[in-house]
């Protein structure tokens, strides 16, 4: 899978995040970070606030459609993708 963006991409998991732009990569977490890199600057721990949401739950053999919107452009739709019905998933507990 390839994910592209013209300015930046932010991935969030719990209170940790990765922000990727053309000029740099920013990591934020309250715990450990493991990096393979030529150079590294260590700064204070950081998290990012967000409103959590759940991706659609897959039921049976149906496809899932995801719509990506840009928060900085008044919810302008950036991409629409349909994932095929061959996605592996864990059943709900």
Number of C-alpha atoms within 10 A of each C-alpha: 3 3 5 8 10 7 9 13 14 12 10 16 10 11 14 18 18 15 14 16 13 10 7 8 12 10 15 19 18 11 10 8 9 5 8 6 6 5 6 8 4 5 7 7 12 13 15 13 10 9 4 9 6 5 9 9 11 16 11 7 10 12 13 16 12 12 10 12 14 11 9 7 9 8 10 11 12 11 10 10 10 10 11 11 13 9 11 7 9 7 8 6 3
